Amino acid sequence: MSIRVMRRFLTIVVALSMLVGVLPASNAAGVFQEYLVENENGVPIYFSDNTDSVIMTYAPKGTILGATAANLEFIKTSYDGYIGWALIEDLTKLDNSNDVGEISGIEITQLPDKTEYYEDEMLETAGMVVSAKYKNGLLKEIKGYTVLAPPMNTSGYSTVTVLYKGFETSFDVWVAVLPIEKIEVTKLPSKLSYKQGSPLDFSDMEVTATLTDKTTRKVTNYKIMNYDPDLVGVQQVRIVYKTVYCNLPVEVIKRELVGVRLDVAPRIKTYYGTNFSIDLSGLKLMALYDNGDEEKVFPDSAVCKHAITVGTNTVILSYGGFTVQYDIEVEQRMPKGLSVSPPAKLSYEVGEEVDYSGLIVYLDFNDGSKTPIDDYNIITEFDNTKIGTQNITVEYEGMTAYFTLTVQNIFPYGDANGDGKVNVNDARLVLRFALGLESWSKGIDYCDVNGDFDVTIMDARLILQRALGLIPAFPIER
């Protein structure tokens, strides 16, 4: 028996077996197994599962065929628009996992349906098939690639680039640039009448360009000019595409003020005394129009509803014949305390006379204002013998305030000769002064170290003890 006869016999047996349910039903709903064409000459796709049937086409080497049905000899598959059968012995069964090896590149295995364009048309990729090339020779369709479209504004071929995982490939499209004779609005926008202040809405308008070859095409990247939303009346809006244009009449209807709304009242809501101007800082007053517009405005007037009195008062804001109101509080202007601007001199040496030149005393009011006064009293005496800071208090009609002065010792206690140190020489100088053998000097003022208000032999003795390290401090320092 020849091989061909044997094949026909097996085919009949398999067919009969499938009819009686011996073989499992094929997965007609979709591909259940993939096969690779590795034959250099490709493999034939038969009309039926019979090598005597018509050969419809050939699948070249590297093609992956998906089996939607199978018997012992053939798989049912589709390729290049044909649905037919291929011999299993001519194919290599693939592992159905996604890992089919390392990619060596990508290529366009089927160009898009459209490869010729007019100027400024958008690139269309429908029908395009991109495949990954694997190092084992396998070609497999991929998704998730990136397409970089060229500018479609130059006559001739333009290159489209496809990127995928670091690999790239490309193909060319033809772009025809023809002069434009005219453009016209072939579908009017649904809205041609606008309230004053409203923006144009031409989103549903269609514009068609007529080329010099009399062909037409829709255009979208046109410009809209000569529209003024505040100009009431009929306006000729210009639609411009490249070097040609057409006009479309649009009506702008005067908007009407229908009310005002107070969004934020002025910050100042409390006033002092009855003689004041209303402060509108912080005010947010909105004008409301019949087209739905709202805009911030300044009131035509702001007046109190009645004569101003201490207590709650109502302010009426007017704009365009509409009013809103808010309340303010009015309090009597009254003094609330004193404040001072201190004198020019704030630091003194021991014994130096105080100088209050530059001192200003203010009477402060509850509205934040202040007035300088002269008939105040200084009720704290300045002590120029007390080293340190002193608060000097001023008084006016039971109200007080103070400022601070400082008394500092420019010589250390016991430094009779003013050299900045306390030593035996200072003790000798104080002793001589106490015995009447030395005249007064500035440093002597700092040598009453026992605090008895006199410089005597006892002070000289204490200074000597301090110089020799026999005492840690003078009595006046303790």
C-alpha positions as CSV (number, residue, x, y, z in Angstrom):
1,M,0.0,0.0,0.0
2,S,1.4,3.4,-1.0
3,I,1.9,6.2,1.5
4,R,-0.8,8.3,-0.2
5,V,-3.3,5.5,0.0
6,M,-2.4,4.9,3.7
7,R,-3.0,8.6,4.4
8,R,-6.4,8.5,2.7
9,F,-7.2,5.4,4.7
10,L,-6.2,7.0,8.0
11,T,-8.2,10.1,7.1
12,I,-11.3,8.1,6.6
13,V,-10.8,6.2,9.9
14,V,-10.2,9.4,11.8
15,A,-13.3,11.0,10.3
16,L,-15.4,8.0,11.2
17,S,-14.0,7.9,14.7
18,M,-14.8,11.6,15.2
19,L,-18.4,10.9,14.1
20,V,-18.9,8.3,16.8
21,G,-17.1,10.4,19.4
22,V,-13.9,8.3,19.7
23,L,-11.7,11.5,19.4
24,P,-12.2,14.5,21.6
25,A,-14.1,17.4,20.1
26,S,-11.8,20.1,18.6
27,N,-11.7,23.5,20.1
28,A,-13.6,25.3,17.3
29,A,-14.1,28.4,19.5
30,G,-10.4,29.5,19.1
31,V,-6.8,28.6,18.8
32,F,-5.8,25.9,21.2
33,Q,-2.2,25.1,19.9
34,E,0.4,27.0,17.8
35,Y,2.7,25.5,15.2
36,L,5.8,27.0,13.6
37,V,6.6,26.7,9.9
38,E,10.3,25.9,9.6
39,N,10.4,24.5,6.1
40,E,12.5,26.7,3.8
41,N,9.9,26.4,1.1
42,G,7.0,27.0,3.4
43,V,4.0,24.7,3.8
44,P,0.8,24.5,1.7
45,I,-2.6,25.4,3.1
46,Y,-5.2,22.9,1.7
47,F,-8.8,23.5,1.1
48,S,-9.7,20.4,3.1
49,D,-7.8,17.9,5.3
50,N,-6.7,16.0,2.2
51,T,-3.5,16.5,0.2
52,D,-5.4,15.8,-3.0
53,S,-7.5,18.9,-2.3
54,V,-6.8,22.4,-3.8
55,I,-3.8,24.2,-2.4
56,M,-5.1,27.7,-1.6
57,T,-1.8,29.4,-0.5
58,Y,1.6,28.8,1.1
59,A,2.6,29.9,4.6
60,P,6.3,30.9,4.5
61,K,9.0,29.9,6.9
62,G,8.8,31.6,10.3
63,T,5.0,31.8,10.2
64,I,3.0,30.7,13.3
65,L,-0.2,28.9,12.6
66,G,-2.9,28.6,15.2
67,A,-4.8,25.4,15.3
68,T,-8.6,25.7,15.8
69,A,-9.3,22.0,15.1
70,A,-7.1,18.9,14.5
71,N,-7.1,15.3,13.6
72,L,-4.2,12.8,13.4
73,E,-2.8,14.3,10.2
74,F,-4.0,17.9,9.8
75,I,-4.7,21.1,11.7
76,K,-7.4,23.5,10.8
77,T,-5.9,27.1,10.6
78,S,-6.3,30.5,9.0
79,Y,-3.6,32.3,7.1
80,D,-3.6,35.3,4.8
81,G,-7.4,35.5,4.8
82,Y,-7.8,31.8,4.0
83,I,-9.2,29.1,6.3
84,G,-7.8,25.7,5.5
85,W,-5.8,22.7,6.6
86,A,-2.0,22.0,7.0
87,L,-0.2,18.8,7.5
88,I,1.1,18.3,11.0
89,E,4.2,16.5,9.9
90,D,5.3,19.7,8.0
91,L,5.0,21.8,11.2
92,T,6.8,22.2,14.6
93,K,4.6,22.2,17.7
94,L,5.2,25.2,19.9
95,D,5.1,25.6,23.6
96,N,2.0,27.7,24.2
97,S,3.8,29.8,26.9
98,N,4.6,33.4,26.2
99,D,8.4,32.8,26.5
100,V,9.5,31.8,23.0
101,G,13.1,33.0,23.3
102,E,15.1,36.2,23.0
103,I,13.9,38.9,20.6
104,S,16.4,40.0,17.9
105,G,14.3,42.6,16.3
106,I,10.8,43.7,15.0
107,E,9.3,44.1,11.6
108,I,6.1,45.2,9.9
109,T,4.5,41.9,8.7
110,Q,1.5,43.7,7.4
111,L,1.2,47.4,6.4
112,P,-1.8,49.5,7.5
113,D,-4.8,49.6,5.3
114,K,-4.1,53.2,4.5
115,T,-0.7,54.4,3.3
116,E,-1.6,57.4,1.2
117,Y,-2.6,60.7,2.8
118,Y,-3.5,64.3,2.0
119,E,-1.7,67.0,3.9
120,D,-2.5,67.3,7.6
121,E,-4.5,64.0,7.8
122,M,-4.0,61.9,10.8
123,L,-2.0,58.7,10.5
124,E,-4.2,55.6,10.7
125,T,-2.7,52.2,11.8
126,A,-5.8,50.0,11.3
127,G,-4.8,46.7,9.7
128,M,-1.1,47.0,10.6
129,V,0.6,43.9,12.1
130,V,3.9,44.2,13.9
131,S,5.8,41.0,14.7
132,A,8.8,40.3,16.9
133,K,11.7,38.3,15.4
134,Y,13.2,35.8,17.7
135,K,16.7,34.3,17.5
136,N,15.3,30.9,16.7
137,G,13.7,32.4,13.5
138,L,10.2,32.6,14.9
139,L,8.0,35.6,14.0
140,K,5.2,36.4,16.4
141,E,2.7,39.2,16.4
142,I,3.1,41.7,19.2
143,K,1.0,44.5,20.8
144,G,2.0,47.4,22.9
145,Y,4.4,49.0,20.5
146,T,4.7,52.8,20.0
147,V,4.1,54.5,16.7
148,L,5.9,57.8,15.9
149,A,4.0,59.6,13.2
150,P,5.9,62.2,11.0
151,P,4.5,65.7,10.3
152,M,2.0,65.1,7.4
153,N,2.7,68.5,5.8
154,T,5.4,67.8,3.2
155,S,4.7,66.3,-0.2
156,G,6.3,62.9,-0.9
157,Y,7.2,60.0,1.3
158,S,7.3,60.3,5.0
159,T,8.7,57.7,7.4
160,V,6.6,56.2,10.2
161,T,8.7,54.7,13.1
162,V,7.6,51.8,15.3
163,L,9.3,51.2,18.6
164,Y,9.1,48.1,20.9
165,K,11.4,47.2,23.8
166,G,14.4,49.0,22.4
167,F,14.0,47.8,18.9
168,E,12.6,49.9,16.0
169,T,11.4,49.5,12.4
170,S,9.7,51.8,10.0
171,F,7.6,52.1,6.9
172,D,6.8,54.9,4.5
173,V,3.5,56.6,3.7
174,W,2.8,58.9,0.8
175,V,1.7,62.5,1.5
176,A,0.0,64.6,-1.2
177,V,0.1,68.4,-0.7
178,L,-2.2,70.2,-3.0
179,P,-3.1,73.9,-3.0
180,I,-6.5,74.7,-1.4
181,E,-9.1,76.6,-3.5
182,K,-11.5,77.4,-0.7
183,I,-12.9,76.3,2.6
184,E,-16.6,76.3,3.7
185,V,-18.6,75.3,6.7
186,T,-20.4,72.1,5.7
187,K,-22.0,71.6,9.0
188,L,-23.1,74.6,11.0
189,P,-22.4,74.7,14.8
190,S,-25.5,74.1,16.8
191,K,-25.2,77.5,18.5
192,L,-24.9,80.8,16.5
193,S,-26.4,83.1,19.1
194,Y,-24.6,84.1,22.3
195,K,-25.2,86.2,25.3
196,Q,-22.7,89.1,25.7
197,G,-19.5,87.8,27.4
198,S,-20.0,84.2,26.4
199,P,-17.2,82.2,24.6
200,L,-17.8,80.7,21.2
201,D,-18.6,77.0,21.0
202,F,-17.9,75.6,17.5
203,S,-17.1,72.1,18.7
204,D,-19.7,70.4,16.5
205,M,-18.9,72.5,13.4
206,E,-17.5,70.8,10.3
207,V,-15.2,72.6,7.8
208,T,-14.4,71.2,4.4
209,A,-11.5,72.2,2.1
210,T,-11.7,72.0,-1.7
211,L,-8.4,71.3,-3.3
212,T,-7.2,72.3,-6.8
213,D,-8.0,68.9,-8.1
214,K,-11.6,69.4,-7.0
215,T,-11.4,66.8,-4.3
216,T,-12.7,67.7,-0.8
217,R,-11.7,66.8,2.7
218,K,-12.6,67.7,6.2
219,V,-10.1,69.9,8.1
220,T,-9.9,70.4,11.8
221,N,-6.8,72.5,12.5
222,Y,-8.4,75.8,11.5
223,K,-8.3,79.0,13.4
224,I,-11.3,81.2,14.6
225,M,-10.8,84.9,14.5
226,N,-12.6,88.3,14.8
227,Y,-14.9,87.3,17.6
228,D,-15.5,89.9,20.4
229,P,-17.7,88.4,23.2
230,D,-18.5,91.9,24.5
231,L,-19.5,93.5,21.2
232,V,-23.3,93.3,20.9
233,G,-24.7,92.7,17.4
234,V,-24.0,90.5,14.4
235,Q,-20.3,89.6,13.9
236,Q,-18.7,88.0,11.0
237,V,-16.5,85.3,12.6
238,R,-13.6,84.4,10.4
239,I,-12.5,80.7,10.0
240,V,-9.0,80.5,8.6
241,Y,-7.2,77.4,7.3
242,K,-3.7,78.0,5.9
243,T,-4.1,80.8,3.4
244,V,-7.9,80.7,2.8
245,Y,-10.8,81.7,5.0
246,C,-14.6,81.9,5.1
247,N,-16.9,83.9,7.3
248,L,-19.7,82.8,9.5
249,P,-22.3,85.3,11.0
250,V,-22.7,85.1,14.8
251,E,-25.1,87.1,16.9
252,V,-24.1,88.5,20.3
253,I,-27.1,89.5,22.5
254,K,-26.7,92.0,25.3
255,R,-26.7,90.3,28.6
256,E,-28.9,91.6,31.4
257,L,-28.0,92.0,35.0
258,V,-30.4,90.0,37.1
259,G,-29.0,90.4,40.6
260,V,-26.0,90.8,42.9
261,R,-24.7,88.4,45.6
262,L,-22.5,89.2,48.6
263,D,-19.9,86.4,48.8
264,V,-17.5,88.0,51.3
265,A,-18.3,91.0,53.5
266,P,-15.6,93.6,54.1
267,R,-13.0,92.8,56.7
268,I,-13.8,95.8,58.9
269,K,-17.0,95.2,60.8
270,T,-16.4,97.3,63.9
271,Y,-16.1,101.1,63.9
272,Y,-15.5,103.6,66.7
273,G,-17.4,106.9,67.0
274,T,-20.1,108.0,64.5
275,N,-17.9,109.9,62.2
276,F,-16.2,107.4,59.9
277,S,-16.1,106.2,56.3
278,I,-17.1,102.6,55.4
279,D,-14.1,100.5,54.7
280,L,-14.8,98.0,51.8
281,S,-11.4,96.3,51.8
282,G,-11.9,92.5,51.5
283,L,-15.3,92.9,49.9
284,K,-16.4,90.3,47.2
285,L,-19.5,91.4,45.5
286,M,-20.7,89.3,42.5
287,A,-22.9,90.6,39.6
288,L,-25.2,87.9,38.2
289,Y,-26.3,87.9,34.5
290,D,-29.1,86.2,32.6
291,N,-26.5,84.1,30.6
292,G,-25.2,82.5,33.8
293,D,-22.1,84.7,33.9
294,E,-20.9,86.0,37.3
295,E,-18.2,88.6,37.8
296,K,-16.7,90.5,40.7
297,V,-17.8,94.1,40.8
298,F,-17.3,97.2,43.0
299,P,-20.5,98.7,44.4
300,D,-21.9,101.9,43.0
301,S,-22.5,103.0,46.6
302,A,-22.2,101.8,50.2
303,V,-24.3,103.7,52.8
304,C,-25.8,102.9,56.2
305,K,-29.5,102.2,56.1
306,H,-30.3,104.7,58.9
307,A,-28.4,107.4,60.8
308,I,-25.3,106.0,62.4
309,T,-25.7,105.2,66.1
310,V,-23.7,103.3,68.7
311,G,-24.7,99.6,68.3
312,T,-25.6,97.5,65.2
313,N,-26.0,99.4,61.9
314,T,-26.9,98.0,58.5
315,V,-24.8,98.9,55.4
316,I,-26.5,98.7,52.0
317,L,-24.4,98.0,48.9
318,S,-25.9,99.0,45.5
319,Y,-24.9,97.9,42.0
320,G,-26.9,98.3,38.8
321,G,-30.1,98.9,40.7
322,F,-29.8,95.8,42.9
323,T,-28.8,95.8,46.6
324,V,-27.4,93.6,49.3
325,Q,-26.7,94.4,52.9
326,Y,-24.5,93.5,55.9
327,D,-24.2,94.6,59.5
328,I,-21.5,96.6,61.3
329,E,-21.0,97.4,64.9
330,V,-20.4,101.0,66.1
331,E,-18.7,101.6,69.5
332,Q,-17.9,104.9,71.3
333,R,-14.3,106.0,70.8
334,M,-12.6,105.7,74.2
335,P,-9.1,105.7,75.7
336,K,-7.9,102.3,76.6
337,G,-4.4,102.9,77.9
338,L,-1.0,104.4,77.6
339,S,2.0,103.6,75.5
340,V,5.5,105.2,75.4
341,S,8.2,105.9,73.0
342,P,11.3,105.7,75.3
343,P,13.9,108.5,75.7
344,A,16.9,108.6,73.5
345,K,19.3,107.6,76.2
346,L,18.6,104.2,77.8
347,S,22.0,103.2,79.4
348,Y,23.8,105.0,82.2
349,E,27.0,104.7,84.3
350,V,26.8,104.5,88.0
351,G,26.2,108.0,89.4
352,E,25.2,109.5,86.0
353,E,22.2,111.8,85.9
354,V,19.2,110.7,84.0
355,D,18.1,112.4,80.8
356,Y,14.5,111.9,79.6
357,S,14.9,113.8,76.4
358,G,13.0,112.2,73.5
359,L,10.4,110.5,75.8
360,I,6.9,110.6,74.3
361,V,3.8,109.3,76.2
362,Y,0.7,108.4,74.1
363,L,-2.9,108.1,75.1
364,D,-4.2,105.0,73.2
365,F,-7.8,104.7,72.0
366,N,-10.0,101.6,71.3
367,D,-10.0,102.4,67.5
368,G,-6.3,101.9,67.3
369,S,-5.4,105.6,67.2
370,K,-3.1,107.3,69.7
371,T,-2.5,110.9,70.8
372,P,0.7,112.3,72.4
373,I,0.1,113.9,75.9
374,D,2.3,116.1,78.1
375,D,0.6,116.2,81.5
376,Y,1.7,112.7,82.6
377,N,3.6,111.9,85.7
378,I,6.8,109.8,86.2
379,I,6.0,107.9,89.3
380,T,9.2,105.8,89.5
381,E,12.4,107.5,90.5
382,F,15.6,106.6,88.7
383,D,18.3,105.2,91.0
384,N,21.7,105.9,89.4
385,T,23.5,103.9,92.1
386,K,21.7,100.6,91.4
387,I,23.4,98.5,88.8
388,G,21.1,96.6,86.5
389,T,17.8,97.4,84.7
390,Q,15.0,99.6,86.1
391,N,11.4,100.0,84.9
392,I,10.4,103.6,84.9
393,T,6.6,104.0,85.1
394,V,4.6,106.9,83.8
395,E,1.0,107.6,84.8
396,Y,-2.0,109.5,83.4
397,E,-5.5,109.5,84.8
398,G,-5.0,106.1,86.5
399,M,-3.4,104.5,83.4
400,T,0.2,103.5,83.4
401,A,3.0,102.4,81.1
402,Y,6.7,101.9,81.5
403,F,10.1,101.9,79.8
404,T,13.4,100.4,80.9
405,L,16.7,102.0,81.7
406,T,20.0,100.3,82.5
407,V,22.8,101.3,85.0
408,Q,26.1,99.6,84.4
409,N,29.5,99.7,86.2
410,I,32.2,100.5,83.7
411,F,34.9,99.6,86.3
412,P,34.9,96.3,88.3
413,Y,34.4,96.8,92.0
414,G,37.8,97.5,93.6
415,D,39.5,98.6,90.4
416,A,40.8,101.9,91.7
417,N,43.3,102.6,89.0
418,G,40.9,101.7,86.1
419,D,43.1,99.1,84.5
420,G,40.2,96.5,84.4
421,K,41.8,94.3,87.1
422,V,41.7,94.1,90.9
423,N,45.2,93.6,92.4
424,V,47.5,94.8,95.1
425,N,48.1,98.2,93.4
426,D,44.3,98.9,93.8
427,A,44.5,98.1,97.5
428,R,47.5,100.4,97.9
429,L,45.8,103.3,96.0
430,V,42.6,103.0,98.1
431,L,44.7,102.9,101.3
432,R,46.5,106.1,100.3
433,F,43.2,107.7,99.4
434,A,41.7,106.7,102.8
435,L,44.8,108.2,104.6
436,G,44.5,111.4,102.6
437,L,47.7,110.8,100.7
438,E,46.0,110.4,97.3
439,S,43.4,112.7,95.6
440,W,40.0,111.4,94.2
441,S,39.9,109.6,90.8
442,K,37.0,108.0,88.9
443,G,38.0,104.5,90.0
444,I,37.6,105.5,93.7
445,D,33.8,105.6,93.1
446,Y,33.9,101.8,92.6
447,C,35.9,101.0,95.7
448,D,33.2,101.2,98.4
449,V,33.3,97.4,98.4
450,N,31.7,96.9,101.8
451,G,28.7,99.0,100.9
452,D,28.9,101.5,103.8
453,F,28.8,104.5,101.4
454,D,32.4,105.5,102.2
455,V,35.8,104.5,101.0
456,T,38.0,103.7,104.0
457,I,40.9,101.5,105.2
458,M,38.4,98.6,105.6
459,D,37.7,98.8,101.8
460,A,41.5,98.8,101.2
461,R,41.8,95.7,103.4
462,L,39.0,93.8,101.5
463,I,40.5,94.7,98.1
464,L,43.8,93.3,99.2
465,Q,42.1,90.1,100.4
466,R,40.4,89.8,97.0
467,A,43.6,90.4,95.1
468,L,45.3,87.7,97.2
469,G,42.4,85.3,96.6
470,L,41.5,85.1,100.2
471,I,37.8,86.0,99.6
472,P,35.7,85.1,96.5
473,A,33.7,88.3,96.3
474,F,33.2,91.7,97.9
475,P,30.3,92.1,100.4
476,I,28.6,94.6,98.0
477,E,28.5,91.9,95.3
478,R,26.8,89.3,97.5
